[in-house]
Amino acid sequence: MNDVWVEKYRPKTLDEVVGQTGVVERLKSYVETMNMPHLMFAGPAGTGKTTSALALTKEMFGENWKLNFHEMNASDERGIDVVRNKIKDFARTAPIADTPFKVIFLDEADSLTSDAQAALRRTMEKYTNTCRFILSCNYSSKLIDPIQSRCAVFRFKSLNADDVKKYLRRIALSEKLEVTEDGMDALLYVAGGDLRRATNIMQVSASMGTTIDAEAVYKTSSTGRPEELKDMMITALKGEFIEARNLLDKLLINYGLSGHDIINQVHRNVFDLDVDEHIKIKVIEKIGETEFRLIEGSNSRIQIEALLAFMVSVGGHARR
Amino acid sequence: MHDWTEKHRPKGFDGIIGNSEAVSKLKTWANSWENGIPKKHRAAILIGEPGIGKTTSAHAVAHEYGWQVVELNASDSRNANAIKSIAGLGAMWDTFTDTGEYSTSKEGGRKLIILDEADNVFGKEDRGGIKAMGELISNTKQPVILIVNDFYSLKRRSSVISSKALQIQYRKPQPASIAKLLRGIAQKEKVDASPDAIKAISKRCEGDIRGAVNDLQSLVEGKDKLTERDVLALGGRDQKSTIFQGMAKVFRTNNCKASRDALMDLDEDPNFTILWIDENIPVSYSLSDDRMRAYDAVSKADIYLGRVRRRQYYGLWKYSSDMMSAGVSLSKTREYRGYVSYKFPSWLTNMSRSKGTREVRNSIGNKLGKLTHISKEQALQDQLPYFKLLFNTDREFCLKMTESLSLGEYEVGFLLGQKPDSHPVKNVFDEINKKKQNSAKARTKHSEVDESQEDEQEEEEKPEIVVKPAQKNLFDF
């Protein structure tokens, strides 16, 4: 076992893509006609957007697909210069070998700034002859209307249990693993319809033994999440601000979590805390305000500190 | 006019100010070189802030023991080759004298190798420099002195350097001892300096002897008299005390204008000031509700900073300053008395300490993101934890990924939770090389395919040097 399974078992053809029958049928018709409009793939993480884009291009272009395919992640390069330079340079040159056009796959397109989106709109229009775009995003509404109207929009459903099972069984068979029934249920639960997550957890569980049961899965899935996050919340509610702030710094610096990640996980964890329900709802409201301020502000640490100071105050253990 | 810091630099140990403990430690170390190569520490590392006598001490050793000096400092090219060539000199048991004559160590004496500003060796262009330095320290046949300001960064990157070199800490001398030195220099230079002026300079320099001597020289340039008034003309703005005073005003006053003015007087970028206030809220206010209100005010100040940055409209800075000063001042519901020792923003120290690590992590994130078709951010959040675990538990995975993602020693070190020059990291690269050689061998020996395959298997079955006993949790680094 020496590959990253999310790559090793990424479906190679459109037929292998699980759980998106409607989408796949339409994409296959593009392959047949060797033509397609600009596409937008919208849907939750790990439902096959990238996989479908790769498979579509491969099937359409055959062996020369790599020469005419350019993959970019807008969250790595989100500024307007990227659209003006990189994307434009690729888009305006003629396709290589016997293909009718090139394909740019722009992942996480919803993280492009609005300026960049506006620039993209013009680029898409101007170079349609040589280049088609596949934009991928979690929410199509985060992209400006003019871009949406230039694309055929495909909505990727979150995967149901049977789809995920089907895919995981395929891996188990190939890796000669035994997945117990409760192990499979646990995988489904922790993955929450995200095949990437399910596959990663399965690979790590498999590195500990060839039988995958619920215990192995839960053990693995908890290693993905830093303990410090919950500790930070509990510590703040107990009234120990400085301790909680140290944990925050650890999350930001040692784990490299972004402010948004921390806020999202804090929000997810509130419901499981062992505190009065009235306190929970106060904290939740403040979390919302904090996320809003994160977007507006400049330093996410300061904003989350303010949240922690609030939690200390409402926690009821603190000096008043 | 000569540079006084050079002109008046003491030759031997006698003129060195303070640091008697450090100097005696240095002497003991130098003595250990008198009878052949010392068993324990071939190198000494002098640690301390700028201008407090480290370089002077190193040269004093050479002077007192009659050793010749080979010096490499930051203005020289700092790469592996430069250090290796110095190390080459160091590896020679016998030395040449300056006139080129051959002399044995007994006659010709030793060559003292001084690497000044050794903590600057880790620029991006200097890959391998740290490794070469470690080798020099371990294998040198001539005494080596490293001089650093920031020992922490060195220690973090190399276990060899911190274990094989004798660490000698230098401390800031007292203003009184600096004043004494300045008086001596003034006398020699025939300058009439008032005692108050000398006192003011020696206090102002905060322990930096070189800075004090430079100040003295620049102040008397073209005159023969020096008064305290001249020193004050230097500006004398002591940044630290000003920001401490600013903090005290903000946290103690109940007056909006007084608080705001205190920040205006600092004349600092609000992006910097906000970190000071943020750091010192919990030490200044003890009531949790007061803290909460203060943090709310700081959070609003930060929103204005964000808006300034996004719109490049600096007119909003004033509201940010108002919120972080007056807003924080008025958050308290009672008076706080008593001495508070205000702290330097821990965020800044932590960020600068972790800079190297964060760079390495980002570079892994980029590579992992490219491999699995996701963004760097997402790779760091969703993929790296699992990747790291597999990297530590599955040796084959570790070797294959190191090769296919072309990970460097810093990256492998990060993933294994080890220093980049440590044995577990080296083993990874050694194993990869061995495998490559074996497969090359297998290719050349076509007729003996079976045999070489056996060889290979044997190699693989050898018990590995354990990478690190199973981590308790994934982030145990």
Interface residues (C-beta under 8 A of the other chain):
Chain A: M1 N2 D3 V4 V6 E7 T50 L54 E71 N73 A74 S75 D76 D107 E108 R196 R197 N200 I201 Q203 V204 S207 M208 T220 T223 G224 R225 P226 E227 G239 F241 I242 R245 D249 I253 N254 Y255 G256 L257 S258 D261 R293 E296 G297 S298 N299 R301 I302 Q303 E305 A306 L308 A309 F310 V312 S313 A318 R319 R320
Chain B: N271 I274 D278 I281 P282 S286 L287 S288 D289 R291 M292 A294 Y295 D296 V298 S299 D302 I303 L305 G306 R307 V308 R309 S346 W347 N350 M351 S354 R358 R361 N362 N366 G369 L371 T372 H373 I374 S375 K376 E377 Q378 L380 Q381 D382 Q383 P385 Y386 F387 L389 L390 T393 D394 E396 F397 L399 K400 M401 N473 L474 F475
